[in-house]
Amino acid sequence: MGEGVPTVAARETVGLGRPGRNGFFLRNFKLRTKFLLSLLAITTGLTTATLWIVRYSVQSRARESIRDDLRNSVNTYKSFEQQRDLALTRSASLTANLPNVRALMTTRDEATIQDASYDIQRLSGSDLLVLADRTGIVTAVRSTRTGFQKPMAQELLQKSIAAGEARGFWYGGDHLYEILIQPIDFEGASSKTTIGLLVVGHEIDSAVAKSFGELAASEVAFSWAGSIVSSTLAPEQQQELSRQVAALPATAPDAPQEIQLGSERYLVTTVSLSSGTRPGASLSVLRSFDKATLFLTQLNRILLGLGFLAIAVGTLLGFVLSATFTRPLGNLVAGVRALEGGNYSFPLQNSGQDEVAVVTGAFGRMRDSLQKVQLEQRELEARLRQAHKMEAVGRLAGGVAHDFNNLLTIIRGHADMLTDRVTADEGSERNLEQIQKATGRAVSMTRQLLAFSRMQVLQPRILDLNSVVVEMGKMLPRLIGEHIEYLFEPDPELANIKADPSQVEQVLLNLAVNARDAMPNGGKLTVKASNVQMDVSAVARRPSMTAGKYVLLSISDTGHGMDPETKAHIFEPFFTTKEVGKGTGLGLATVYGIVKQSGGFIWVESSPGAGATFEIYFPQARGPACVMEKVSGSKAVPLGSETVLVVEDESGVRDLACQFLRSGGYTVLEAVDGVDALEISTRYSGTIHLLLSDMVMPRMGGAELTQRIRAARPATKVVLMSGYAEYSEANSGKESPQVPTIQKPFSLTSLAEKVREVLTEKPAKEAGQRR
């Protein structure tokens, strides 16, 4: 990494992390600062919300209190009105019963009545005095206001008489009066006669409004038909009040409404003073909402001061308390950064039972687990490299063995043919015998190469492992020597396995030889067979194994054992601890390849001076075990007369197979590859009884040729030649028909027996094999 490019940890340390959903701003601060800012924001928000709630609550209570006061003011006015009405009634009654008033009304002279009305008004103490005859004709009018004239009085009196109202409100000359109509009666000897009408009234002027406003502790306004007549408000407020009251929605009587007069808010209640439905007098009582809540300003200042004090104290306490968890968090962050640098031993502060301590403990366990996983990963990587190396060597060995098998087939086949022909010359016989022995050793080594590379052509069967070990036990004591004790511990209930019996014997043979070499001074070789159930915890100690039922074959010795370094390489091809020239290093590699190719697993437990135990796990198989065939003496080569199509791209192998078959009496057709074989099959008019083909050829392989031959000639039987299992599996495909195979290098006898076996096979059996 260049010097000018900071690491991720460095970028986060200096605050250069990329902005995320939380924004770039907060990412630049440490956790303690973020905590304090969050605490400050929360405290500020709570304080603001508290102030708003308190203000809203006080305003609501103040509004409700004003409404109560307005209702009380209306009730006060009603009491006030009752007192004024009572005083007006008494004044009217006394005035109407004065003798001079009765005498005056009997004169019926308007001038005299008008002149005398002055004294009558003065005696009544009213602001308005009206005298009328008994028919309602006004004869005299007296008022403290010059604007109220006789025609106006006549009109208002007629309306009151028509409405049957003895008391009410009159509005005239821009003045509002509360009036009472009192009959003037003349009492005779036998009856009482009405001789006139007396109207007295008190003006509702600014003085009355002021007096009632002081009594109600409110602003009041008296109106007539929506126009304010008298009020305690300023003139501009009166106009605004008239406009807003007219615009208010119709609500229940005495229901307070909020209005705005200039810059001041009021709650107003308007009640009607006149009876009936026609427009009349009304009273509006106003209470200032702003004045009632004026104390809130001072309260807000106090609460705001308390809020700032709470924020300051909370921030200070948060700063002090934050250290109790930011320090452990800082230590945890330092541990994380140390882990990024590969330091697994950084000391962590893990005291207490709080969440930070729990997280720190979890991080410590995660760090230990990560360290363990990394160690296991290194081991797995080493195993993977070893597997790749084994695979590369195996492919190389398999490729060499494939080509070498073709050569061995030619050498072995021609040696067999010469053996049948040479009978007189002992030297020639001895030479041919040495050639056959050398060929046999080469075949054995080739099969070892194919075994450890897991490319040998196997012929698996259902086996009873106890029987296989018992049969091998007849020769193992002679192989390992009398100085080594041999012991086999079978399991009577042992399950069957599926494997190639010759390969299982090869495994036992190689492990026995390996144990013999580890016990040069004698010892004990123990072979055990048992059923095992591998659960998840058991297979966890043996990576690559899967849980299930297995048959365990254990081979233990009491030899010198192995150190860990040796154990790590024992299954590698050509690895040996023996002296140069005393071992090929293919024995354990062959065992490993056979076990793996058979679907099993192998493990070794060993330590210096404690011997070694090889554990081989074969999957349990269902079905009856096949009967092992005993090797018989020399048999005659079976003969035939059928037609065989031989397809082989290696000319030497093709010529040899053709010679073998012709010597057995067969008619032979030769083809160099699959395409050539199809052309010969098309041209040949006779019956082709058997197709003998190599698996791997240019242009067309044996698997495809088999399908196409069977499509054209369903009755033709097939035998495939192969010395390389990977070629066989890779080219046959999952959907390719299952056909008999013969492994290279083959002899005259093995080829003749395999051809005869397939040709004499019953169709039903053949069909069963295909299924």
C-alpha positions in Angstrom: 0.0 0.0 0.0 1.4 3.4 -0.9 2.4 5.9 1.8 -0.2 8.5 0.7 -3.2 6.2 0.9 -4.6 5.9 4.5 -6.0 2.6 5.7 -9.7 2.2 6.5 -8.9 2.4 10.2 -6.9 5.6 9.7 -9.7 7.2 7.7 -12.2 6.5 10.4 -9.8 7.8 13.1 -9.4 11.2 11.4 -13.1 11.3 10.4 -12.8 10.7 6.7 -15.3 8.0 6.5 -17.8 8.0 3.7 -21.1 9.7 4.6 -24.0 7.3 5.1 -27.6 7.7 6.1 -26.6 9.3 9.4 -25.0 12.1 7.5 -21.4 13.2 7.1 -21.6 15.6 10.1 -22.0 13.0 12.9 -19.5 10.6 11.4 -16.7 13.1 12.1 -17.2 12.9 15.9 -16.3 10.4 18.5 -18.9 8.3 20.2 -18.7 10.4 23.4 -19.3 13.6 21.4 -22.2 11.9 19.6 -23.7 10.9 22.9 -23.4 14.4 24.4 -24.9 15.9 21.2 -27.7 13.4 21.3 -28.3 14.1 25.0 -28.3 17.8 24.3 -30.8 17.4 21.4 -33.1 15.1 23.6 -33.0 17.5 26.6 -33.7 20.5 24.3 -36.5 18.7 22.7 -38.0 17.6 26.0 -37.7 21.1 27.4 -39.3 22.7 24.4 -42.1 20.2 24.5 -42.6 20.8 28.2 -42.8 24.6 27.6 -45.3 24.1 24.8 -47.4 21.8 26.8 -47.4 24.1 29.9 -48.2 27.1 27.7 -51.0 25.3 25.9 -52.4 24.0 29.2 -52.3 27.4 30.8 -53.9 29.0 27.8 -56.6 26.4 27.7 -57.2 27.0 31.4 -57.2 30.7 31.0 -59.6 30.5 28.1 -61.9 28.3 30.1 -61.7 30.7 33.1 -62.5 33.7 30.8 -65.5 31.8 29.5 -66.7 31.2 33.1 -66.1 34.9 33.8 -68.1 35.9 30.8 -71.0 33.7 31.8 -70.8 35.2 35.3 -70.7 38.7 33.8 -73.9 38.0 31.8 -75.5 36.7 35.0 -74.3 39.8 36.8 -75.9 42.0 34.2 -79.2 40.2 34.5 -79.1 40.9 38.2 -78.1 44.5 37.5 -81.0 44.7 35.0 -83.5 43.4 37.5 -82.5 46.1 39.9 -82.8 48.8 37.3 -86.2 47.4 36.2 -87.4 47.3 39.7 -86.4 50.9 40.2 -88.0 51.9 36.9 -91.2 50.1 37.9 -91.4 51.9 41.2 -90.6 55.3 39.6 -93.3 54.8 37.0 -95.9 53.6 39.5 -95.3 56.5 41.8 -95.3 59.0 39.0 -98.5 57.7 37.4 -100.3 57.9 40.8 -99.5 61.5 41.5 -102.7 63.6 41.7 -101.3 66.4 39.6 -100.5 63.9 36.9 -104.1 62.5 36.9 -105.5 66.0 37.0 -103.2 67.1 34.1 -104.2 64.1 31.9 -107.9 65.0 32.4 -107.4 68.5 30.9 -106.5 67.0 27.5 -104.8 70.1 26.6 -101.5 69.3 24.9 -99.8 72.6 25.6 -100.7 72.4 29.2 -99.6 68.8 29.4 -96.3 69.6 27.6 -95.5 72.4 29.9 -96.3 70.5 33.0 -94.3 67.4 31.8 -91.0 69.1 32.7 -91.8 68.9 36.4 -93.1 65.4 36.1 -89.8 64.3 34.5 -87.8 65.9 37.2 -89.9 64.2 39.9 -89.6 60.8 38.2 -85.8 61.0 37.8 -86.0 59.4 34.3 -84.0 60.2 31.2 -87.2 59.9 29.0 -90.8 60.9 29.8 -93.7 60.4 27.4 -97.4 61.2 28.2 -100.2 59.9 26.0 -103.9 59.7 26.1 -105.7 56.4 26.6 -105.7 55.8 22.9 -102.0 56.0 22.6 -101.8 59.5 21.1 -98.6 61.2 22.5 -99.4 64.6 24.1 -96.0 65.4 25.7 -92.3 64.2 25.3 -89.4 65.1 27.7 -85.8 63.8 27.2 -82.4 64.6 28.4 -81.4 64.3 24.7 -82.5 66.8 22.1 -82.7 64.4 19.3 -85.7 62.4 20.6 -88.8 64.1 19.2 -92.6 63.6 19.5 -93.1 61.8 16.1 -90.4 59.3 17.0 -92.0 58.7 20.4 -95.4 58.2 18.7 -94.0 55.5 16.4 -92.2 53.7 19.1 -95.2 53.7 21.4 -97.5 52.4 18.7 -95.1 49.5 18.1 -94.9 48.6 21.8 -98.7 48.8 22.1 -99.1 46.6 19.0 -96.6 44.1 20.3 -98.3 44.1 23.8 -95.0 45.0 25.4 -95.2 47.0 28.7 -91.5 47.2 29.0 -88.6 47.0 26.5 -86.0 49.1 24.7 -86.5 52.1 22.5 -83.9 53.4 20.1 -84.2 56.9 18.7 -82.1 59.9 18.0 -79.0 57.7 18.2 -79.9 56.9 21.8 -81.0 53.7 23.5 -83.5 53.7 26.3 -84.9 51.1 28.6 -88.6 52.0 29.0 -91.7 51.0 31.0 -95.2 51.8 30.0 -97.5 52.6 33.0 -101.3 53.2 32.7 -102.6 56.4 34.4 -105.8 55.4 36.1 -108.6 57.6 37.5 -110.3 55.9 40.4 -114.0 56.8 40.8 -116.5 55.8 43.4 -117.4 52.6 41.7 -114.6 51.9 39.1 -111.1 52.6 37.8 -110.7 54.3 34.5 -107.5 54.6 32.3 -107.2 58.2 31.3 -103.7 58.1 29.8 -100.3 56.3 29.5 -97.0 57.2 31.1 -93.7 56.1 29.6 -90.5 56.5 31.6 -87.1 55.3 30.5 -83.5 55.3 31.5 -80.8 55.9 28.8 -78.2 53.2 28.3 -75.2 55.4 27.6 -71.5 55.3 28.1 -71.9 55.9 31.8 -74.1 52.9 32.2 -71.7 50.9 30.1 -68.8 52.0 32.2 -70.6 51.4 35.5 -71.5 47.8 34.4 -68.0 47.2 32.9 -66.5 48.1 36.3 -69.0 45.9 38.0 -68.3 42.9 35.7 -64.6 43.6 35.3 -65.0 43.4 31.6 -65.4 45.4 28.5 -69.1 45.9 27.5 -70.9 47.1 24.5 -74.6 47.8 24.1 -75.9 47.5 20.5 -79.2 48.1 18.6 -79.7 46.0 15.5 -76.0 45.3 15.3 -74.8 48.8 15.7 -73.0 49.8 18.9 -74.8 52.5 20.9 -72.6 52.7 24.0 -69.4 50.9 25.0 -66.3 50.9 27.1 -64.2 50.3 24.0 -62.3 52.8 21.9 -64.2 54.1 18.8 -62.0 52.0 16.3 -62.5 48.9 18.4 -66.3 49.5 18.4 -66.3 49.4 14.6 -64.2 46.3 14.5 -66.4 44.7 17.1 -69.6 45.4 15.1 -68.1 43.9 12.0 -66.7 40.7 13.7 -69.8 40.1 15.8 -71.9 40.2 12.7 -69.6 37.7 11.0 -69.6 35.2 13.9 -71.4 31.9 13.3 -74.7 31.2 14.9 -74.1 29.3 18.1 -75.8 28.6 21.4 -76.8 31.6 23.5 -74.0 33.0 25.7 -71.4 30.8 23.8 -68.1 32.7 24.0 -66.3 33.4 20.7 -62.7 34.5 20.1 -62.1 37.7 18.2 -59.2 39.9 17.3 -59.5 43.7 18.0 -56.4 45.3 16.7 -53.5 43.5 18.2 -55.4 42.1 21.1 -57.4 38.9 21.4 -60.8 38.8 23.2 -63.4 36.3 24.2 -66.8 37.8 23.6 -70.3 36.7 24.7 -73.3 38.5 23.1 -76.8 38.2 24.6 -80.1 39.7 23.3 -81.9 42.1 25.6 -85.0 42.5 23.6 -87.9 40.0 23.4 -89.3 38.8 20.2 -87.7 38.0 16.9 -87.3 41.5 15.5 -83.9 43.2 15.8 -83.4 44.9 19.1 -81.0 45.6 21.9 -78.1 43.3 22.7 -75.2 43.2 25.2 -71.7 42.1 24.3 -69.3 41.3 27.2 -65.6 41.1 26.3 -62.7 39.8 28.3 -59.1 40.3 27.0 -57.4 36.9 26.4 -54.0 38.5 26.1 -54.2 40.3 29.4 -55.5 37.1 31.1 -52.4 35.2 29.8 -49.9 38.0 30.3 -48.4 36.2 33.2 -47.4 33.4 30.7 -44.6 35.6 29.3 -43.0 35.7 32.7 -43.7 32.0 33.3 -42.1 31.2 29.9 -38.9 33.1 31.0 -38.8 31.2 34.2 -39.3 27.8 32.4 -36.8 28.7 29.7 -34.3 29.5 32.4 -35.0 26.2 34.1 -34.7 24.5 30.7 -31.3 25.9 30.0 -30.3 25.0 33.5 -31.5 21.4 33.0 -29.7 21.2 29.7 -26.4 22.4 31.2 -26.7 20.1 34.2 -27.7 17.2 32.0 -24.8 17.8 29.6 -22.4 18.0 32.5 -23.7 14.8 34.0 -23.7 13.1 30.6 -20.1 14.1 30.1 -19.1 12.6 33.4 -21.3 9.5 33.1 -20.4 8.8 29.5 -16.8 8.0 30.5 -18.2 4.9 32.2 -19.0 3.3 28.9 -17.0 5.2 26.3 -13.7 4.2 27.9 -14.6 0.5 27.6 -15.9 1.1 24.1 -12.7 2.9 23.2 -10.8 -0.1 24.5 -13.0 -2.3 22.4 -12.5 -0.2 19.3 -8.7 -0.3 19.9 -9.1 -4.1 20.1 -10.9 -4.2 16.8 -8.2 -2.1 15.1 -5.5 -4.3 16.6 -7.4 -7.3 15.2 -7.4 -5.6 11.8 -3.6 -5.5 12.0 -3.5 -9.2 13.0 -2.9 -8.7 16.7 -5.0 -11.3 18.5 -3.4 -10.7 22.0 -4.5 -7.1 22.6 -5.7 -6.8 26.2 -9.5 -6.1 26.5 -11.2 -4.5 29.5 -14.0 -6.8 30.4 -15.2 -6.0 33.9 -18.8 -5.7 35.0 -22.0 -7.1 33.7 -23.3 -4.2 31.5 -23.9 -4.4 27.8 -20.5 -3.1 26.9 -18.9 -5.8 29.0 -21.1 -8.4 27.3 -20.2 -7.1 23.9 -16.5 -7.0 24.8 -16.7 -10.6 26.1 -18.5 -11.6 22.9 -15.8 -9.9 20.8 -13.1 -11.7 22.8 -14.7 -15.0 22.1 -15.2 -14.0 18.4 -11.5 -13.1 18.2 -10.5 -16.4 19.6 -12.9 -18.2 17.3 -11.5 -16.2 14.3 -8.0 -17.1 15.3 -9.0 -20.7 15.5 -10.8 -20.5 12.1 -7.7 -18.9 10.5 -5.5 -21.7 11.8 -8.0 -24.2 10.5 -8.1 -22.3 7.2 -4.3 -22.5 6.9 -4.5 -26.3 7.6 -7.3 -26.6 5.0 -5.3 -24.6 2.5 -2.3 -26.8 3.1 -4.6 -29.9 2.6 -6.0 -28.3 -0.6 -2.5 -27.6 -1.9 -1.6 -31.2 -1.0 -4.8 -32.4 -2.8 -4.0 -30.4 -5.9 -0.4 -31.7 -5.9 -1.8 -35.3 -5.5 -4.2 -34.6 -8.3 -1.5 -33.2 -10.6 0.8 -36.2 -9.9 -2.2 -38.6 -10.3 -3.1 -37.1 -13.7 0.5 -37.4 -14.8 0.7 -41.0 -13.5 -2.7 -41.8 -15.0 -1.7 -40.4 -18.4 1.6 -42.3 -18.3 -0.1 -45.5 -17.2 -2.7 -45.2 -20.0 0.0 -45.1 -22.7 2.1 -47.6 -20.8 -0.8 -50.0 -20.7 -1.1 -50.1 -24.4 2.6 -50.9 -24.7 2.3 -53.6 -22.0 -0.7 -55.1 -23.8 1.4 -55.5 -26.9 4.4 -56.9 -25.0 2.4 -59.2 -22.8 0.2 -60.4 -25.7 3.0 -61.2 -28.1 4.9 -62.9 -25.2 1.9 -65.1 -24.6 1.7 -66.0 -28.3 5.4 -66.8 -28.5 5.1 -69.0 -25.4 2.5 -71.1 -27.2 4.8 -71.5 -30.2 8.2 -72.0 -28.6 8.6 -75.5 -27.1 12.1 -76.8 -28.0 14.6 -74.1 -27.0 15.1 -73.9 -23.2 16.9 -70.6 -23.5 14.1 -69.1 -25.5 11.6 -70.4 -22.9 13.6 -68.8 -20.2 13.8 -65.5 -22.0 10.0 -65.5 -22.6 9.5 -66.3 -18.9 11.6 -63.4 -17.9 9.7 -61.2 -20.3 6.4 -62.3 -18.8 7.7 -61.7 -15.3 8.9 -58.3 -16.1 5.6 -57.5 -17.8 3.7 -58.7 -14.7 5.8 -56.4 -12.5 5.2 -53.6 -14.9 1.5 -54.3 -14.9 1.5 -54.3 -11.0 3.3 -51.0 -10.9 1.0 -49.5 -13.5 -2.0 -50.5 -11.4 -0.4 -49.0 -8.3 0.0 -45.7 -10.2 -3.6 -45.9 -11.3 -4.7 -46.8 -7.7 -3.2 -43.8 -5.9 -4.4 -41.5 -8.7 -7.9 -43.1 -8.3 -8.1 -43.9 -12.0 -8.0 -47.6 -11.9 -10.9 -49.5 -13.4 -12.7 -51.1 -10.5 -15.1 -54.0 -10.4 -17.0 -53.4 -7.1 -19.1 -56.1 -5.5 -21.0 -56.5 -2.3 -18.5 -58.0 0.1 -18.3 -59.5 3.5 -15.2 -57.8 4.9 -14.7 -60.5 7.5 -14.4 -63.1 4.8 -11.9 -61.0 2.8 -9.7 -60.5 5.9 -9.9 -64.2 6.8 -8.8 -65.2 3.4 -5.9 -62.7 3.4 -5.0 -63.8 7.0 -3.9 -67.1 5.5 -0.9 -65.5 3.8 -0.3 -62.4 5.9 1.6 -64.2 8.7 4.0 -65.6 6.1 4.4 -62.1 4.6 5.1 -60.2 7.9 7.3 -62.9 9.4 7.2 -65.1 12.5 8.6 -62.3 14.7 5.4 -60.4 14.4 2.2 -61.6 16.1 -0.9 -61.3 13.9 -4.4 -61.0 15.4 -7.8 -60.5 13.7 -10.9 -59.4 15.7 -14.0 -59.8 13.5 -17.5 -58.5 14.2 -20.1 -61.2 13.9 -22.8 -58.6 13.0 -20.6 -56.8 10.5 -22.5 -55.1 7.7 -21.5 -55.6 4.1 -19.5 -53.1 1.9 -19.3 -52.4 -1.8 -15.8 -52.5 -3.2 -13.4 -54.3 -5.5 -12.2 -57.4 -3.6 -8.8 -57.4 -5.2 -8.3 -53.8 -4.2 -9.4 -54.4 -0.6 -6.8 -57.2 -0.5 -4.2 -54.8 -2.0 -5.0 -52.4 0.9 -4.5 -55.1 3.5 -1.3 -56.2 1.9 0.2 -52.8 1.6 -0.7 -51.8 5.2 0.6 -55.1 6.5 3.9 -54.6 4.7 4.1 -51.0 6.1 3.5 -52.3 9.6 6.2 -55.0 9.2 8.7 -52.4 8.1 7.8 -50.3 11.2 8.5 -53.4 13.5 11.9 -54.7 12.5 12.5 -56.2 16.0 9.1 -57.8 16.2 5.7 -56.7 17.6 2.0 -57.1 17.1 -0.3 -56.5 14.2 -4.0 -56.2 15.0 -6.8 -56.0 12.5 -10.3 -55.2 13.7 -13.6 -54.9 11.8 -16.7 -53.3 13.3 -19.8 -51.3 12.6 -19.7 -47.6 13.6 -22.3 -44.8 13.6 -20.7 -41.5 12.8 -22.7 -38.5 14.1 -22.1 -34.8 13.5 -19.8 -34.4 16.4 -17.7 -37.4 15.4 -17.3 -36.3 11.7 -16.4 -32.8 12.9 -13.1 -34.3 14.1 -12.6 -35.8 10.7 -13.1 -33.2 8.0 -14.5 -34.2 4.7 -16.5 -37.1 6.3 -20.2 -37.1 6.4 -22.4 -38.5 9.1 -23.8 -42.0 8.6 -23.2 -45.7 9.1 -19.8 -47.2 8.2 -17.8 -50.3 8.4 -14.5 -49.6 10.2 -11.4 -51.6 9.3 -8.6 -50.8 11.8 -5.0 -51.9 11.3 -2.8 -51.3 14.3 0.9 -52.0 14.9 3.3 -51.5 17.8 6.1 -50.1 15.8 8.2 -47.0 16.2 5.4 -44.6 15.1 5.6 -41.4 13.2 6.0 -37.7 14.1 3.5 -35.1 12.8 5.7 -34.0 9.9 5.9 -37.6 8.6 2.2 -38.1 9.1 1.5 -35.1 6.9 3.3 -36.7 3.9 2.7 -40.5 4.2 0.0 -40.6 1.6 2.0 -38.6 -1.0 3.3 -40.6 -3.9 7.0 -41.5 -3.9 7.3 -40.3 -0.3 9.2 -42.9 1.8 11.3 -42.9 5.0 13.3 -46.0 3.8 16.7 -45.9 2.4 17.3 -45.2 -1.3 16.5 -48.3 -3.4 14.4 -50.0 -0.6 11.0 -48.5 -1.3 9.1 -46.8 -4.1 6.8 -44.7 -1.9 3.7 -46.0 -3.7 2.3 -48.4 -1.0 0.4 -45.9 1.2 -0.4 -43.7 -1.8 -2.0 -46.7 -3.4 -4.0 -47.5 -0.2 -5.2 -43.9 -0.1 -6.3 -43.9 -3.8 -8.1 -47.3 -3.5 -10.0 -46.2 -0.3 -11.0 -42.9 -1.9 -12.0 -44.5 -5.2 -14.2 -46.9 -3.2 -16.0 -44.1 -1.5 -14.3 -44.5 1.8 -12.2 -42.4 4.2 -8.8 -43.2 5.8 -7.2 -41.7 8.9 -4.0 -42.4 10.8 -3.2 -42.0 14.5 0.4 -42.2 15.4 3.1 -40.7 17.6 6.8 -41.6 18.0 7.3 -44.8 20.0 3.5 -45.5 20.2 3.0 -47.4 17.0 0.4 -46.4 14.3 -3.3 -47.1 13.7 -4.9 -46.8 10.3 -8.7 -46.4 10.3 -10.5 -47.1 7.1 -14.2 -46.3 6.9 -16.2 -48.0 4.2 -19.9 -47.0 3.7 -22.3 -49.8 4.6 -24.0 -51.4 1.7 -27.3 -53.3 1.4 -27.8 -56.6 -0.3 -26.3 -60.1 0.1 -22.5 -60.6 -0.2 -21.2 -62.2 -3.4 -19.4 -65.5 -3.2 -15.6 -65.2 -3.7 -14.4 -67.3 -6.6 -11.4 -69.4 -6.0 -8.6 -69.2 -8.5 -8.4 -72.4 -10.4 -5.6 -73.9 -12.4 -4.9 -73.3 -16.1 -7.9 -73.4 -18.3 -8.3 -74.0 -21.9 -8.9 -70.8 -24.0 -12.6 -70.7 -25.0 -13.2 -70.7 -28.8 -15.9 -69.2 -30.9 -17.1 -68.6 -34.5 -18.9 -65.3 -34.3 -18.0 -62.0 -36.0 -16.3 -59.4 -33.9 -15.7 -55.8 -34.9 -12.4 -54.6 -33.3 -12.0 -50.8 -32.9 -8.7 -49.5 -31.6 -6.6 -46.5 -32.6 -3.4 -48.0 -31.3 -2.3 -50.3 -34.2 -0.2 -52.6 -32.1 -3.0 -53.3 -29.6 -5.5 -53.6 -32.5 -3.3 -56.2 -34.3 -2.8 -58.1 -31.1 -6.5 -58.3 -30.3 -7.3 -59.4 -33.8 -4.7 -62.1 -33.6 -6.1 -63.3 -30.3 -9.6 -63.5 -31.7 -8.7 -65.1 -35.0 -6.7 -67.7 -33.1 -9.9 -68.4 -31.2 -11.9 -69.1 -34.4 -13.6 -65.7 -34.6 -14.2 -63.7 -37.8 -12.6 -60.3 -37.2 -13.4 -56.8 -38.7 -10.8 -54.1 -38.0 -11.5 -50.3 -37.6 -9.0 -47.5 -36.6 -11.7 -45.4 -34.8 -15.4 -44.9 -34.3 -16.1 -43.2 -37.6 -14.3 -46.0 -39.5 -16.3 -48.6 -37.4 -19.6 -47.1 -38.4 -18.6 -47.1 -42.1 -17.6 -50.8 -41.9 -20.9 -51.6 -40.0 -22.9 -49.9 -42.8 -21.1 -51.8 -45.6 -21.0 -55.2 -43.9 -24.1 -57.1 -44.7 -23.6 -60.0 -42.3 -24.2 -60.1 -38.6 -21.8 -58.4 -36.3 -22.1 -60.3 -33.0 -19.8 -58.3 -30.8 -18.2 -54.8 -30.8 -14.8 -54.8 -29.1 -13.8 -51.1 -28.8 -11.3 -48.9 -27.0 -12.9 -46.2 -24.8 -10.7 -43.3 -25.9 -10.2 -42.7 -29.6 -9.9 -39.7 -31.9 -13.0 -38.4 -33.8 -15.4 -40.7 -31.9 -15.0 -42.5 -28.6 -16.2 -45.9 -27.5 -19.3 -44.6 -25.6 -20.8 -42.7 -28.6 -19.9 -45.6 -30.9 -21.7 -48.0 -28.6 -24.9 -46.0 -28.7 -24.8 -45.6 -32.5 -24.0 -49.3 -33.2 -26.8 -50.4 -30.9 -29.2 -48.1 -32.6 -28.3 -49.6 -36.0 -27.7 -53.2 -34.8 -29.7 -53.8 -31.6 -28.5 -57.4 -31.3 -24.8 -56.5 -31.3 -23.2 -56.9 -28.0 -20.4 -54.7 -26.7 -17.1 -55.0 -24.7 -15.1 -51.8 -24.1 -11.3 -51.8 -23.5 -9.9 -49.3 -21.0 -6.9 -48.9 -18.7 -7.8 -45.5 -17.4 -10.9 -45.1 -15.1 -11.1 -41.3 -15.6 -11.4 -41.7 -19.4 -14.0 -44.4 -18.9 -16.2 -42.2 -16.6 -15.7 -38.9 -18.4 -16.6 -40.3 -21.8 -19.4 -42.7 -20.9 -21.6 -40.0 -19.5 -24.6 -40.5 -17.1 -26.9 -41.5 -19.8 -24.6 -43.9 -21.6 -25.5 -47.6 -21.5 -23.7 -49.8 -19.0 -21.5 -52.3 -20.9 -18.9 -54.9 -19.9 -15.3 -53.7 -19.8 -11.9 -55.4 -20.0 -8.9 -53.7 -18.4 -5.7 -53.2 -20.2 -3.2 -54.9 -20.5 -5.1 -58.1 -21.1 -3.9 -61.6 -22.0 -5.1 -64.0 -24.6 -7.0 -66.0 -22.0 -8.6 -62.9 -20.3 -9.8 -61.5 -23.6 -11.1 -64.8 -24.9 -13.0 -65.4 -21.6 -14.5 -61.9 -21.6 -15.6 -62.2 -25.2 -17.1 -65.6 -24.7 -18.8 -64.5 -21.5 -20.6 -61.6 -23.2 -21.5 -63.6 -26.3 -23.1 -66.4 -24.3 -24.9 -64.0 -22.0 -28.7 -64.4 -22.1 -30.7 -61.5 -23.5 -32.8 -61.2 -20.3 -29.7 -61.0 -18.2 -28.3 -58.5 -20.7 -31.5 -56.4 -20.5 -31.3 -56.5 -16.7 -27.7 -55.2 -16.8 -28.7 -52.4 -19.1 -31.4 -51.4 -16.7 
